[in-house]
Amino acid sequence: MTTPSPDREALRERLLAAAREARHHAYAPYSGYAVGAAVRCEDGRIFAGANVENASYGLTICAERAAVFRAVNEGARRIEAIAVVTRDGGTPCGACRQVLSEFADGDAVIWCASDEDVAVEEYRLADLLPFAFRLPSQPSGDDELILGGM
């Protein structure tokens, strides 16, 4: 087992702290399962999000997607690392894994921790979603608008 570099360790701690803070803003009156997430983009910015439930469960948004959508709305397009904090160290759901795969490559690291950091597990996105769905690229004259400047 290799020892994490100080930079990687610092990044992990920054992302986990941001996810932990976001978890305090979760709105989870139906499941009681509060989740916080944070993503680090290739330009170094960190965006956090919390899950927001709705009485119509299908309208609920997970913390991971909230963080990704926030990043995208601020102009980010590439995600390098993700942290998720739950009460039991749960991993992203399938929908969140697919959304993450749109903006991160398979080697993106995902740290999952309990709120107390009893154990921090590390995964690669490709390990959690080995067969991500992808559409073939078909460039057109509207690519700049559609891709948002990717």
C-alpha positions as CSV (number, residue, x, y, z in Angstrom):
1,M,0.0,0.0,0.0
2,T,1.4,3.4,-0.9
3,T,1.3,6.4,1.3
4,P,-0.8,9.3,-0.1
5,S,1.1,12.4,-1.1
6,P,0.7,15.4,1.2
7,D,-1.1,17.2,-1.7
8,R,-3.5,14.4,-2.2
9,E,-4.1,14.1,1.5
10,A,-4.7,17.8,1.8
11,L,-7.2,17.6,-1.2
12,R,-9.0,14.7,0.4
13,E,-9.4,16.7,3.7
14,R,-10.5,19.8,1.9
15,L,-13.2,18.0,-0.1
16,L,-14.4,16.0,2.9
17,A,-14.7,19.2,5.0
18,A,-16.7,20.8,2.2
19,A,-18.9,17.7,1.9
20,R,-19.4,17.6,5.6
21,E,-20.4,21.2,5.8
22,A,-22.8,20.8,2.9
23,R,-24.4,17.8,4.6
24,H,-25.6,20.2,7.3
25,H,-27.8,21.9,4.7
26,A,-29.4,18.7,3.5
27,Y,-33.2,18.6,3.4
28,A,-34.1,15.0,4.1
29,P,-37.4,14.9,6.1
30,Y,-38.6,11.7,4.4
31,S,-35.6,9.4,4.5
32,G,-33.6,11.1,7.3
33,Y,-30.5,10.3,5.2
34,A,-28.6,13.5,4.9
35,V,-25.8,13.6,2.3
36,G,-23.2,16.1,1.5
37,A,-20.9,16.1,-1.5
38,A,-18.1,18.1,-2.9
39,V,-16.3,18.1,-6.3
40,R,-13.0,19.5,-7.3
41,C,-12.8,20.7,-10.9
42,E,-9.7,20.8,-13.0
43,D,-9.3,24.5,-12.5
44,G,-9.0,24.0,-8.7
45,R,-12.5,25.2,-7.7
46,I,-14.5,23.2,-5.3
47,F,-18.3,23.0,-5.4
48,A,-20.5,21.4,-2.7
49,G,-24.1,20.3,-2.6
50,A,-26.6,18.5,-0.3
51,N,-29.5,16.2,-1.1
52,V,-32.9,17.9,-1.3
53,E,-35.8,15.5,-0.9
54,N,-39.4,16.1,-2.1
55,A,-42.7,14.4,-1.2
56,S,-42.8,13.2,-4.8
57,Y,-39.6,11.1,-4.4
58,G,-38.7,11.2,-8.1
59,L,-38.1,14.9,-7.8
60,T,-35.5,14.5,-5.1
61,I,-31.9,15.5,-6.0
62,C,-28.9,13.8,-4.6
63,A,-26.0,15.7,-3.1
64,E,-23.6,14.5,-5.7
65,R,-25.7,15.8,-8.6
66,A,-26.4,19.0,-6.7
67,A,-22.6,19.6,-6.5
68,V,-22.0,18.7,-10.2
69,F,-24.8,20.9,-11.4
70,R,-23.6,23.8,-9.3
71,A,-20.1,23.3,-10.9
72,V,-21.5,23.2,-14.4
73,N,-23.7,26.3,-13.8
74,E,-20.5,28.1,-12.8
75,G,-18.8,27.1,-16.0
76,A,-16.8,24.1,-14.9
77,R,-16.7,21.1,-17.2
78,R,-14.1,18.6,-15.9
79,I,-14.2,17.1,-12.4
80,E,-11.1,15.5,-10.9
81,A,-12.1,14.3,-7.5
82,I,-15.3,13.8,-5.5
83,A,-16.1,13.5,-1.7
84,V,-19.3,12.2,-0.3
85,V,-20.2,12.2,3.4
86,T,-23.2,10.2,4.8
87,R,-24.0,8.8,8.2
88,D,-22.6,5.4,7.1
89,G,-20.1,6.1,4.4
90,G,-22.4,5.3,1.5
91,T,-21.3,5.5,-2.1
92,P,-23.1,7.5,-4.9
93,C,-26.2,6.0,-6.4
94,G,-26.3,4.8,-10.0
95,A,-27.8,8.0,-11.3
96,C,-25.1,10.1,-9.7
97,R,-22.4,7.8,-11.0
98,Q,-23.7,8.2,-14.5
99,V,-23.8,12.0,-14.1
100,L,-20.3,12.0,-12.7
101,S,-19.1,10.0,-15.7
102,E,-20.3,12.9,-17.9
103,F,-17.8,15.3,-16.4
104,A,-15.1,13.0,-14.9
105,D,-12.9,10.3,-16.4
106,G,-12.8,6.8,-15.0
107,D,-9.7,7.6,-12.9
108,A,-11.4,10.3,-10.9
109,V,-11.1,9.5,-7.2
110,I,-14.2,9.3,-5.0
111,W,-13.8,9.5,-1.3
112,C,-16.7,8.3,0.8
113,A,-16.8,8.9,4.6
114,S,-19.1,8.7,7.5
115,D,-19.8,12.0,9.2
116,E,-17.5,10.9,12.0
117,D,-14.7,9.8,9.5
118,V,-14.6,6.4,11.2
119,A,-13.5,5.1,7.8
120,V,-12.8,6.9,4.6
121,E,-13.0,4.6,1.6
122,E,-11.4,5.5,-1.7
123,Y,-12.8,4.4,-5.1
124,R,-12.2,5.2,-8.8
125,L,-15.2,6.2,-10.8
126,A,-14.6,3.4,-13.3
127,D,-14.7,0.9,-10.4
128,L,-18.1,2.1,-9.3
129,L,-19.4,2.5,-12.8
130,P,-17.5,0.1,-15.1
131,F,-19.8,0.4,-18.1
132,A,-20.9,4.1,-18.2
133,F,-23.4,5.0,-20.8
134,R,-22.0,7.2,-23.6
135,L,-23.5,8.6,-26.7
136,P,-21.2,8.8,-29.8
137,S,-20.1,12.3,-30.6
138,Q,-21.6,13.9,-33.7
139,P,-20.2,17.4,-34.1
140,S,-22.5,20.0,-35.7
141,G,-22.3,23.7,-36.2
142,D,-24.0,24.3,-32.9
143,D,-21.4,22.4,-30.8
144,E,-20.2,25.6,-29.0
145,L,-23.7,26.2,-27.7
146,I,-24.6,22.6,-27.0
147,L,-21.3,21.8,-25.2
148,G,-21.1,25.1,-23.4
149,G,-17.6,25.8,-24.4
150,M,-16.1,22.4,-23.5
